[in-house]
Amino acid sequence: MDGSGVEDTAADNKRSSQAGAMSAQADVGTPKRTKDIISKYGFSFKKSLGQNFLIDQNILRKIVSAAELDESKGALEIGPGIGALTQQLAQAAGRVTAVEIDNRLIPILRDVLADAPNVHVEHGDVLKLDLEALIAEQFAGLSGVSVVANLPYYVTTPILMKLLEEKLPLQHIVVMIQKEVAERMAAKPGGKEYGSLSIAVQYYCVPELVCIVPHTVFIPQPNVDSAVIKLTVRDKPPVDVADEAHFFRTVQACFAQRRKTIANNLTAFVGKAHRESLGPLLVSCGIDPSRRGETLSLAEYALLSRALLDAGLPEA
C-alpha cells in the first residue's frame, strides 16, 4: 500500500491540544486561504479530476457534525484536495485517513496538515485500493469508522457503490455530491427522481439530506448546486432477497425504459418466449402489470425477484 504524507507521529492524547492550536486564521476552507495556497504552490485545477475546493466554514462544520465523530472514531476522507475538510475532521475524530489521487496535492497536504498528527494521507485511486485492508490498518482499535468527503461529481456513483457493495465496516457515509444525485438517492417511490440508484442506496443505508450547498461556495465554481447527504449504513437490508445479484438485475431491468410498464420491461429481461408467464406472476405478487418501475417499493422488488427465481424464468 502506497502510504505517503502526514503520519501519526505523536500520541493520540496530544491530538486535541494540537488540533486546538489551529487558529481560525489557519483555516483552509476560506476564500483567502484557499487562494493563498493555490498561489503559493502554483496549483492548477484539473477538470478531469473534478476538483472544486469548498470555501465555506459553515458547510464544513455541517458535514463534520453529521458524521457524529469523536475521539474514539475514525474518518476516511476521499479526495481531500488541499485539506479544508481534512483539517476539520482532524479536530473531531481520533484518526483521519485521506485518500488523494492527485500526486501534486500530496506536498500541499503535508504542509497544511503539519500540525495534525492524527492524519494520514494515502496517495492512490480509491476505486483501486483495497479499502477493507486500509480501514483495518488505519483504524485499528477505534470504535467506528465513517466516510466523510466532498466527492468529485464524475465518480460519485462508482465510489459510493464500491463502499456499499464491498460491505465495508462503516457507520455513516457523509458526502457532498451533486444535488440532483443526492435527491435521487433519498427519493421515495412514485416520483421522477426514484430509480435504481435510490433502491441500491436504500437497500444498504438510510439516507438523509443534510443541506443544499450553492455552487458559489467553491473554487472554481461548478455549474450546478451540491447537497450533503448522510447515509447511515444498515446492519442488515430492510428486505430479504433470495439472490442479491438477481435482485439488483431485476431492478435494473424494470428501469431499463422508464416509460414502459413493468410487464414490457420484464419481457426484455426474460425473453419474449416467456411473455405470457409474466402477467400471472406479477399478479401473484400483488403487482399490476401496467405499473411502471418507479412505483414499486423495495419490498415489492424483493418479492418480484424471488418470484422470478421460483418460476425458473431465465434471463434473456
Residue frames relative to the residue before (quaternion, step in Angstrom):
aa qw qx qy qz dx dy dz
M 1.0000 0.0000 0.0000 0.0000 0.00 0.00 0.00
D 0.3677 -0.7610 0.4949 0.2021 3.57 -0.76 1.03
G 0.0019 -0.8145 0.5791 -0.0340 3.58 -0.03 1.27
S 0.1771 0.7683 -0.6033 0.1203 3.57 -0.83 0.94
G 0.6224 0.5585 -0.3899 0.3855 3.55 -1.21 0.34
V 0.8057 -0.2869 0.2175 0.4703 3.51 -1.13 -0.73
E 0.1592 -0.7981 0.5768 0.0701 3.59 -0.67 1.06
D 0.5239 -0.6104 0.4778 0.3531 3.55 -1.24 0.35
T 0.0014 -0.8554 0.5130 -0.0714 3.55 0.08 1.37
A 0.7327 0.3182 -0.2278 0.5568 3.58 1.23 0.16
A 0.6337 -0.5411 0.3924 0.3896 3.55 -1.22 0.45
D 0.5976 -0.6043 0.3927 0.3513 3.55 -1.09 0.74
N 0.6367 0.5543 -0.3530 0.4034 3.59 1.03 -0.60
K 0.6220 0.5154 -0.3536 0.4716 3.59 1.27 -0.04
R 0.4462 0.7497 -0.4173 0.2544 3.52 1.31 -0.32
S 0.6900 0.5126 -0.2991 0.4143 3.55 0.78 -1.05
S 0.6939 0.4805 -0.2917 0.4501 3.56 0.83 -0.94
Q 0.6770 0.4786 -0.3038 0.4694 3.57 0.98 -0.76
A 0.6394 0.5087 -0.3325 0.4711 3.58 1.00 -0.76
G 0.6414 0.5317 -0.3195 0.4514 3.54 1.05 -0.78
A 0.6070 0.5769 -0.3512 0.4188 3.55 1.19 -0.51
M 0.5316 0.6009 -0.4215 0.4226 3.58 1.25 -0.25
S 0.2537 -0.7974 0.5292 0.1406 3.56 -0.31 1.18
A 0.6686 -0.4923 0.3708 0.4161 3.53 -1.29 0.35
Q 0.6114 0.5665 -0.3533 0.4248 3.58 1.12 -0.67
A 0.6883 0.4803 -0.2802 0.4659 3.58 1.16 -0.54
D 0.4130 0.7241 -0.4714 0.2878 3.59 1.23 -0.11
V 0.4030 -0.7378 0.4953 0.2187 3.55 -0.77 1.07
G 0.7241 0.4931 -0.2512 0.4116 3.57 0.91 -0.93
T 0.4960 0.5823 -0.4889 0.4194 3.56 0.66 1.14
P 0.6449 -0.5392 0.3555 0.4087 3.61 -1.12 0.51
K 0.6957 0.4880 -0.2915 0.4391 3.59 0.81 -0.99
R 0.6872 0.4833 -0.2960 0.4545 3.58 0.81 -1.00
T 0.6368 0.5261 -0.3292 0.4576 3.58 0.98 -0.80
K 0.6741 0.4865 -0.2957 0.4705 3.58 0.89 -0.91
D 0.6291 0.5398 -0.3317 0.4503 3.58 1.04 -0.79
I 0.6683 0.4956 -0.2987 0.4675 3.59 0.95 -0.90
I 0.6367 0.5276 -0.3241 0.4595 3.57 0.95 -0.88
S 0.6750 0.4927 -0.2824 0.4710 3.56 0.99 -0.90
K 0.6477 0.5520 -0.3176 0.4182 3.58 0.89 -0.95
Y 0.7838 0.3246 -0.1587 0.5050 3.56 0.91 -0.93
G 0.4024 -0.7263 0.4693 0.3005 3.57 1.27 -0.06
F 0.2496 0.8106 -0.4932 0.1933 3.52 1.13 0.72
S 0.1059 -0.7745 0.6209 0.0592 3.56 -1.04 0.84
F 0.4692 -0.7039 0.4688 0.2544 3.55 -0.93 0.94
K 0.2444 -0.7429 0.6062 0.1444 3.53 -1.14 0.77
K 0.3877 -0.7297 0.5150 0.2282 3.58 -0.57 1.14
S 0.6218 0.5774 -0.3377 0.4072 3.56 1.08 -0.73
L 0.7143 0.4087 -0.2465 0.5117 3.60 1.23 -0.43
G 0.4248 -0.7410 0.4426 0.2731 3.57 1.28 0.14
Q 0.2681 0.8077 -0.4866 0.1976 3.58 1.00 0.81
N 0.1607 0.7424 -0.6316 0.1553 3.56 -0.68 1.20
F 0.2086 -0.8209 0.5241 0.0897 3.59 -0.43 1.22
L 0.4010 -0.7281 0.5139 0.2119 3.56 -0.83 1.06
I 0.0944 -0.8201 0.5643 0.0098 3.59 -0.86 0.98
D 0.5745 0.5663 -0.3799 0.4526 3.58 1.11 0.67
Q 0.3609 -0.7703 0.4900 0.1908 3.58 -0.43 1.24
N 0.6156 0.5589 -0.3498 0.4317 3.58 1.04 -0.70
I 0.6622 0.4851 -0.3017 0.4849 3.60 0.95 -0.86
L 0.6196 0.5419 -0.3408 0.4541 3.59 0.98 -0.79
R 0.6654 0.4983 -0.3050 0.4648 3.58 0.93 -0.87
K 0.6353 0.5263 -0.3325 0.4570 3.60 1.02 -0.74
I 0.6311 0.5309 -0.3302 0.4591 3.57 1.00 -0.80
V 0.6924 0.4771 -0.2772 0.4648 3.56 0.81 -1.02
S 0.6442 0.5300 -0.3237 0.4465 3.59 0.95 -0.84
A 0.6557 0.5325 -0.3153 0.4325 3.58 0.96 -0.87
A 0.6501 0.5466 -0.3147 0.4238 3.59 1.14 -0.60
E 0.2977 -0.8014 0.4798 0.1970 3.60 1.30 -0.17
L 0.2482 0.7992 -0.5030 0.2158 3.55 0.87 1.02
D 0.0517 0.7497 -0.6591 -0.0296 3.51 -1.36 0.31
E 0.7610 -0.4144 0.2432 0.4359 3.58 -1.28 0.03
S 0.6626 0.5048 -0.3144 0.4553 3.58 1.20 -0.38
K 0.7096 0.4558 -0.2376 0.4820 3.59 1.29 -0.16
G 0.3346 -0.7444 0.5477 0.1843 3.53 -1.25 0.52
A 0.2183 -0.7557 0.6033 0.1310 3.53 -1.30 0.47
L 0.1743 -0.7499 0.6322 0.0877 3.54 -0.92 1.00
E 0.0981 -0.8050 0.5848 0.0197 3.55 -0.56 1.19
I 0.1875 -0.7705 0.6031 0.0869 3.55 -1.03 0.88
G 0.8365 0.0798 -0.0967 0.5335 3.57 -0.67 1.11
P 0.0302 0.8603 -0.5078 0.0332 3.62 0.62 1.09
G 0.3451 -0.7492 0.5077 0.2487 3.61 1.16 -0.33
I 0.7598 -0.2902 0.2376 0.5310 3.58 -0.60 -1.13
G 0.6812 -0.5763 0.2650 0.3656 3.57 1.21 0.42
A 0.3108 0.7736 -0.5067 0.2194 3.61 1.17 0.35
L 0.7182 0.3973 -0.2346 0.5209 3.58 0.84 -0.97
T 0.5946 0.5857 -0.3555 0.4208 3.58 1.03 -0.77
Q 0.6443 0.5394 -0.3072 0.4467 3.54 0.96 -0.92
Q 0.6751 0.4770 -0.2871 0.4840 3.57 0.99 -0.85
L 0.6402 0.5275 -0.3230 0.4556 3.58 1.01 -0.79
A 0.6182 0.5699 -0.3392 0.4219 3.58 1.04 -0.78
Q 0.6852 0.4755 -0.2787 0.4761 3.55 1.13 -0.64
A 0.7212 0.4498 -0.2388 0.4697 3.58 1.21 -0.46
A 0.7739 0.3487 -0.1612 0.5034 3.58 1.05 -0.75
G 0.5700 -0.5916 0.4467 0.3545 3.53 -1.26 0.35
R 0.7955 0.0279 0.0320 0.6044 3.54 1.13 -0.70
V 0.0686 -0.7852 0.6151 0.0195 3.56 -1.02 0.86
T 0.0396 -0.7564 0.6523 0.0280 3.54 -1.00 0.91
A 0.1124 -0.8083 0.5779 0.0102 3.54 -0.67 1.17
V 0.2041 -0.7867 0.5761 0.0867 3.57 -0.72 1.11
E 0.0086 0.8143 -0.5767 0.0655 3.58 -0.56 1.19
I 0.3458 -0.7707 0.5074 0.1702 3.56 -0.77 1.09
D 0.6888 0.4888 -0.2700 0.4623 3.60 1.11 -0.69
N 0.3348 -0.7849 0.4844 0.1927 3.58 -0.33 1.22
R 0.5578 0.6061 -0.3937 0.4080 3.61 1.19 -0.35
L 0.6782 0.5044 -0.2876 0.4504 3.57 1.17 -0.54
I 0.4987 0.6883 -0.4240 0.3128 3.61 1.18 -0.37
P 0.7003 0.4374 -0.3043 0.4750 3.68 0.76 -0.84
I 0.6026 0.5462 -0.3621 0.4555 3.59 1.11 -0.60
L 0.6662 0.4937 -0.2970 0.4735 3.57 0.91 -0.91
R 0.6193 0.5467 -0.3443 0.4462 3.59 1.01 -0.80
D 0.6776 0.4870 -0.2778 0.4760 3.56 1.02 -0.86
V 0.6946 0.4957 -0.2773 0.4414 3.58 0.77 -1.10
L 0.7782 0.3463 -0.1583 0.4994 3.59 0.99 -0.87
A 0.2567 0.8115 -0.4919 0.1832 3.57 1.22 0.41
D 0.7226 0.4125 -0.2355 0.5023 3.60 1.11 -0.65
A 0.6300 0.5037 -0.3382 0.4847 3.60 1.22 0.35
P 0.1352 -0.8515 0.5027 0.0635 3.60 0.24 1.24
N 0.6569 0.5118 -0.3195 0.4522 3.60 1.20 -0.27
V 0.5907 0.5533 -0.3651 0.4600 3.58 1.28 0.34
H 0.0755 -0.7593 0.6457 0.0286 3.54 -1.07 0.89
V 0.1949 -0.7726 0.5949 0.1058 3.56 -0.91 0.94
E 0.1553 -0.7856 0.5974 0.0426 3.54 -0.79 1.12
H 0.2440 -0.7745 0.5678 0.1353 3.58 -0.59 1.14
G 0.4807 0.6582 -0.4705 0.3381 3.57 -0.52 1.13
D 0.5311 -0.5902 0.5077 0.3343 3.51 -1.41 0.11
V 0.4254 -0.7412 0.4548 0.2507 3.58 -0.48 1.17
L 0.6331 0.5437 -0.3335 0.4386 3.59 1.12 -0.59
K 0.7234 0.4072 -0.2316 0.5072 3.58 1.24 -0.38
L 0.5734 0.6190 -0.3742 0.3848 3.59 1.21 -0.35
D 0.4309 -0.6243 0.5780 0.3006 3.53 -1.29 0.46
L 0.1935 -0.8416 0.4946 0.0983 3.56 0.13 1.30
E 0.5889 0.5672 -0.3763 0.4358 3.58 1.07 -0.61
A 0.6763 0.4741 -0.2848 0.4864 3.58 0.96 -0.89
L 0.6383 0.5337 -0.3272 0.4480 3.58 0.99 -0.82
I 0.6629 0.4998 -0.3021 0.4685 3.58 0.94 -0.89
A 0.6534 0.5147 -0.3153 0.4569 3.57 0.94 -0.88
E 0.6847 0.4960 -0.2731 0.4589 3.55 1.00 -0.86
Q 0.7731 0.4078 -0.1964 0.4444 3.56 0.79 -1.03
F 0.8026 0.3043 -0.1406 0.4935 3.59 1.03 -0.67
A 0.2388 0.7886 -0.5267 0.2091 3.57 1.17 0.52
G 0.8092 0.2871 -0.2157 0.4651 3.54 -0.98 0.90
L 0.6104 0.5405 -0.3598 0.4536 3.60 1.26 -0.17
S 0.5584 -0.6584 0.4066 0.2989 3.56 -1.16 0.58
G 0.8091 -0.0664 0.0524 0.5816 3.58 1.18 -0.27
V 0.2002 -0.7679 0.6003 0.0995 3.54 -1.28 0.49
S 0.0501 -0.7794 0.6238 0.0292 3.56 -1.06 0.79
V 0.3785 -0.6670 0.5836 0.2670 3.54 -1.22 0.53
V 0.0213 0.7792 -0.6243 0.0520 3.57 -0.86 0.99
A 0.2307 0.8131 -0.4878 0.2184 3.58 -0.44 1.12
N 0.3064 -0.6466 0.6565 0.2388 3.47 -1.44 0.33
L 0.1547 -0.8551 0.4913 0.0585 3.56 0.01 1.32
P 0.4990 -0.6147 0.5097 0.3367 3.58 -1.07 0.69
Y 0.5741 -0.6312 0.3994 0.3353 3.56 -0.91 0.91
Y 0.7099 0.5258 -0.2850 0.3719 3.55 0.81 -1.03
V 0.7742 0.2854 -0.1824 0.5347 3.63 1.17 -0.35
T 0.2623 0.8048 -0.5016 0.1787 3.59 1.20 0.32
T 0.7374 0.4347 -0.2557 0.4493 3.58 0.61 -1.11
P 0.6530 0.5002 -0.3445 0.4525 3.66 0.82 -0.76
I 0.6560 0.5040 -0.3203 0.4616 3.60 0.95 -0.81
L 0.6872 0.4839 -0.2957 0.4539 3.58 0.82 -0.95
M 0.6665 0.4892 -0.3176 0.4643 3.59 0.94 -0.78
K 0.5963 0.5385 -0.3622 0.4725 3.60 1.10 -0.58
L 0.6569 0.5166 -0.3098 0.4535 3.58 0.91 -0.92
L 0.7247 0.4451 -0.2429 0.4666 3.57 0.96 -0.89
E 0.7084 0.4806 -0.2788 0.4352 3.57 0.79 -0.98
E 0.6642 0.4850 -0.3126 0.4753 3.59 1.13 -0.55
K 0.3294 -0.7903 0.4692 0.2162 3.57 1.36 0.02
L 0.1151 0.8225 -0.5384 0.1427 3.52 0.88 1.05
P 0.5340 -0.6500 0.4373 0.3179 3.61 -1.10 0.61
L 0.2353 0.7913 -0.5155 0.2296 3.56 0.48 1.27
Q 0.3807 -0.7003 0.5533 0.2419 3.55 -1.17 0.65
H 0.8019 -0.0137 0.0640 0.5939 3.56 0.84 -1.05
I 0.1442 -0.7102 0.6737 0.1450 3.50 -1.35 0.37
V 0.0047 0.7986 -0.5988 0.0607 3.56 -0.38 1.27
V 0.1217 0.8254 -0.5313 0.1473 3.55 -0.32 1.25
M 0.3154 -0.6901 0.6127 0.2209 3.50 -1.26 0.57
I 0.0641 0.7986 -0.5856 0.1231 3.53 -0.66 1.19
Q 0.7111 -0.4050 0.3254 0.4737 3.56 -1.27 0.00
K 0.5784 -0.6368 0.3930 0.3249 3.57 -0.87 1.03
E 0.6567 0.5260 -0.3142 0.4397 3.58 0.89 -0.90
V 0.6635 0.4963 -0.3040 0.4703 3.60 0.99 -0.82
A 0.6306 0.5319 -0.3298 0.4590 3.58 1.00 -0.81
E 0.6542 0.5099 -0.3070 0.4667 3.58 0.98 -0.83
R 0.6314 0.5191 -0.3333 0.4699 3.59 1.05 -0.68
M 0.6475 0.5319 -0.3219 0.4407 3.59 0.98 -0.81
A 0.7528 0.3934 -0.1996 0.4886 3.57 1.00 -0.83
A 0.4582 0.7353 -0.4195 0.2709 3.61 1.27 -0.17
K 0.3430 -0.7150 0.5772 0.1947 3.53 -1.24 0.64
P 0.6642 -0.5071 0.3493 0.4239 3.62 -1.16 0.42
G 0.7249 0.4583 -0.3272 0.3967 3.54 -1.14 0.69
G 0.7105 0.4344 -0.2600 0.4888 3.57 1.16 -0.46
K 0.6357 -0.5562 0.3761 0.3809 3.55 -1.24 0.37
E 0.6180 0.5522 -0.3500 0.4367 3.61 1.19 -0.44
Y 0.6001 0.5971 -0.3471 0.4037 3.59 1.18 -0.58
G 0.2170 0.7786 -0.5614 0.1773 3.54 -0.80 1.03
S 0.7919 -0.3116 0.2135 0.4799 3.55 -1.26 -0.31
L 0.6134 0.5349 -0.3560 0.4593 3.62 1.10 -0.59
S 0.6088 0.5506 -0.3445 0.4555 3.59 1.01 -0.80
I 0.6910 0.4892 -0.2743 0.4561 3.56 0.85 -1.02
A 0.6532 0.5179 -0.3208 0.4497 3.59 0.92 -0.88
V 0.6802 0.4813 -0.2914 0.4698 3.58 0.87 -0.94
Q 0.7240 0.4526 -0.2573 0.4525 3.58 0.84 -0.95
Y 0.5333 0.5904 -0.4034 0.4520 3.58 1.25 -0.24
Y 0.7674 0.3597 -0.1771 0.5004 3.55 1.00 -0.88
C 0.8261 0.1963 -0.0222 0.5277 3.59 1.06 -0.77
V 0.3529 -0.6409 0.6172 0.2894 3.49 -1.44 0.08
P 0.2084 -0.8219 0.5187 0.1098 3.63 -0.40 1.18
E 0.0012 -0.7768 0.6297 -0.0090 3.53 -1.19 0.66
L 0.3267 -0.7306 0.5653 0.1998 3.58 -0.73 1.05
V 0.2845 -0.7878 0.5287 0.1377 3.57 -0.65 1.13
C 0.7632 -0.2510 0.1927 0.5634 3.59 0.81 -0.97
I 0.4345 -0.6421 0.5628 0.2866 3.52 -1.35 0.37
V 0.1704 -0.7943 0.5795 0.0651 3.58 -0.95 0.90
P 0.3493 -0.7594 0.5045 0.2163 3.62 -0.50 1.12
H 0.5854 -0.6184 0.3993 0.3397 3.56 -1.11 0.69
T 0.5742 0.6359 -0.3570 0.3723 3.58 1.27 -0.38
V 0.6788 0.4986 -0.3032 0.4458 3.63 1.17 -0.27
F 0.6034 0.5156 -0.3752 0.4789 3.56 1.14 0.69
I 0.1483 -0.7183 0.6648 0.1419 3.51 -1.36 0.39
P 0.4964 -0.3820 -0.7437 0.2336 1.57 -1.04 2.32
Q 0.5848 -0.5960 0.4127 0.3641 3.57 -1.21 0.37
P 0.3690 -0.6985 0.5604 0.2487 3.60 -0.91 0.87
N 0.6166 -0.5820 0.3918 0.3573 3.57 -1.27 0.19
V 0.7755 0.2684 -0.1351 0.5553 3.57 1.22 -0.43
D 0.5747 -0.5837 0.4465 0.3600 3.54 -1.28 0.33
S 0.3369 -0.7236 0.5697 0.1960 3.52 -1.31 0.42
A 0.1586 -0.7522 0.6209 0.1536 3.54 -1.34 -0.08
V 0.3384 -0.6866 0.5992 0.2348 3.53 -1.24 0.55
I 0.0389 -0.7941 0.6066 -0.0041 3.55 -0.79 1.05
K 0.2245 -0.7558 0.6042 0.1154 3.54 -1.06 0.85
L 0.0931 -0.7813 0.6168 0.0218 3.55 -0.77 1.09
T 0.1659 -0.7750 0.6042 0.0827 3.56 -0.52 1.17
V 0.3645 -0.7705 0.4835 0.1991 3.55 -0.47 1.23
R 0.4074 -0.7295 0.5047 0.2169 3.56 -0.82 1.06
D 0.5230 -0.6032 0.4970 0.3399 3.57 -1.19 0.57
K 0.7672 -0.0773 0.0450 0.6351 3.54 1.17 -0.69
P 0.6292 -0.5496 0.3744 0.4023 3.60 -1.13 0.54
P 0.5501 -0.6398 0.4297 0.3216 3.61 -1.16 0.55
V 0.7504 0.2703 -0.1743 0.5774 3.60 1.28 -0.21
D 0.3994 -0.6844 0.5517 0.2604 3.55 -1.22 0.55
V 0.0476 -0.7906 0.6103 0.0159 3.56 -0.84 0.96
A 0.5158 -0.6615 0.4555 0.2982 3.54 -1.06 0.78
D 0.7837 0.0234 0.0454 0.6191 3.56 1.05 -0.86
E 0.3736 -0.7756 0.4619 0.2134 3.58 -0.27 1.28
A 0.6584 0.5085 -0.3172 0.4552 3.59 0.91 -0.89
H 0.6607 0.4953 -0.3059 0.4739 3.59 0.98 -0.83
F 0.5934 0.5735 -0.3509 0.4426 3.57 1.06 -0.75
F 0.7177 0.4383 -0.2608 0.4741 3.58 0.81 -0.97
R 0.6136 0.5217 -0.3571 0.4731 3.61 1.09 -0.56
T 0.6242 0.5328 -0.3343 0.4634 3.57 1.08 -0.73
V 0.6361 0.5226 -0.3192 0.4695 3.56 0.98 -0.86
Q 0.6587 0.5068 -0.3120 0.4604 3.58 0.85 -0.97
A 0.6488 0.5329 -0.3194 0.4394 3.58 0.95 -0.87
C 0.6876 0.5002 -0.2845 0.4429 3.58 0.96 -0.87
F 0.7116 0.3833 -0.2489 0.5336 3.57 1.27 -0.33
A 0.3179 0.7865 -0.4892 0.2026 3.59 1.26 0.11
Q 0.7627 -0.0030 0.0077 0.6468 3.56 1.04 -0.85
R 0.3693 -0.8037 0.4202 0.2025 3.54 -0.12 1.34
R 0.6731 0.5087 -0.3098 0.4384 3.59 1.05 -0.64
K 0.6208 0.5487 -0.3446 0.4412 3.57 1.22 -0.30
T 0.5579 -0.6010 0.4560 0.3460 3.54 -1.22 0.49
I 0.6807 -0.4535 0.3776 0.4341 3.53 -1.35 0.24
A 0.6612 0.5286 -0.3096 0.4330 3.59 0.88 -0.96
N 0.6849 0.4836 -0.2916 0.4604 3.58 0.92 -0.88
N 0.6605 0.4956 -0.3131 0.4691 3.58 0.94 -0.82
L 0.6755 0.4908 -0.2983 0.4625 3.58 0.98 -0.79
T 0.5514 0.5922 -0.3985 0.4319 3.58 1.17 -0.48
A 0.6568 0.4876 -0.3010 0.4901 3.57 1.01 -0.81
F 0.6419 0.5514 -0.3093 0.4339 3.57 1.13 -0.71
V 0.7991 0.2779 -0.1392 0.5146 3.60 0.88 -0.91
G 0.5719 -0.5998 0.3813 0.4096 3.58 1.24 -0.23
K 0.5961 -0.6183 0.3896 0.3325 3.57 -1.04 0.82
A 0.5844 0.6051 -0.3714 0.3928 3.58 1.14 -0.56
H 0.7403 0.3791 -0.2071 0.5152 3.57 1.20 -0.52
R 0.2943 0.8013 -0.4817 0.1981 3.56 1.28 0.25
E 0.6784 0.5196 -0.3058 0.4197 3.59 0.86 -0.93
S 0.6348 0.5461 -0.3305 0.4355 3.60 1.17 -0.49
L 0.6010 0.6335 -0.3503 0.3387 3.55 1.15 -0.62
G 0.6267 0.5625 -0.3478 0.4122 3.60 0.93 -0.85
P 0.7061 0.4397 -0.2777 0.4805 3.62 0.70 -1.00
L 0.6269 0.5402 -0.3468 0.4416 3.61 1.01 -0.74
L 0.6637 0.4985 -0.3046 0.4672 3.59 0.91 -0.91
V 0.6487 0.5154 -0.3181 0.4607 3.57 0.96 -0.87
S 0.6413 0.5305 -0.3246 0.4494 3.59 1.03 -0.77
C 0.6712 0.4625 -0.2838 0.5051 3.57 1.26 -0.45
G 0.5024 -0.6536 0.4201 0.3793 3.57 1.30 -0.06
I 0.5519 0.5973 -0.3835 0.4377 3.58 1.26 0.49
D 0.3833 -0.7081 0.5490 0.2243 3.57 -0.74 1.08
P 0.4668 -0.7110 0.4467 0.2776 3.65 -0.65 1.04
S 0.6594 0.5204 -0.3148 0.4419 3.60 1.17 -0.44
R 0.4824 0.6590 -0.4450 0.3675 3.58 1.26 -0.03
R 0.3735 -0.7040 0.5541 0.2404 3.55 -1.29 0.37
G 0.7219 -0.5013 0.2879 0.3804 3.53 -1.25 0.54
E 0.6811 0.5202 -0.3005 0.4186 3.58 0.97 -0.82
T 0.6416 0.5312 -0.3397 0.4367 3.61 1.23 -0.10
L 0.6207 0.5723 -0.3462 0.4091 3.60 1.21 -0.27
S 0.4031 -0.7094 0.5317 0.2269 3.56 -1.06 0.84
L 0.6957 -0.4262 0.3591 0.4531 3.56 -1.32 0.09
A 0.6597 0.5206 -0.3115 0.4436 3.57 0.91 -0.93
E 0.6619 0.4984 -0.3128 0.4644 3.59 0.98 -0.80
Y 0.6401 0.5109 -0.3322 0.4678 3.59 1.02 -0.70
A 0.6249 0.5270 -0.3372 0.4670 3.58 1.04 -0.75
L 0.6545 0.5102 -0.3001 0.4704 3.57 0.99 -0.88
L 0.6624 0.5163 -0.2978 0.4538 3.56 0.96 -0.90
S 0.6489 0.5209 -0.3155 0.4562 3.59 0.93 -0.89
R 0.6623 0.5001 -0.3039 0.4679 3.55 0.95 -0.91
A 0.6535 0.5200 -0.3203 0.4470 3.60 0.95 -0.84
L 0.6340 0.5257 -0.3285 0.4623 3.59 1.01 -0.78
L 0.6610 0.4984 -0.2999 0.4740 3.56 1.00 -0.83
D 0.6683 0.5100 -0.3012 0.4499 3.57 0.92 -0.92
A 0.6769 0.4818 -0.2810 0.4802 3.55 1.11 -0.72
G 0.4127 -0.7411 0.4486 0.2815 3.56 1.26 -0.17
L 0.3461 0.7419 -0.5088 0.2661 3.57 1.16 0.52
P 0.3412 -0.7671 0.5043 0.2023 3.61 -0.62 1.08
E 0.4726 -0.6270 0.5229 0.3318 3.54 -1.27 0.31
A 0.4926 -0.6868 0.4532 0.2833 3.54 -0.85 0.99
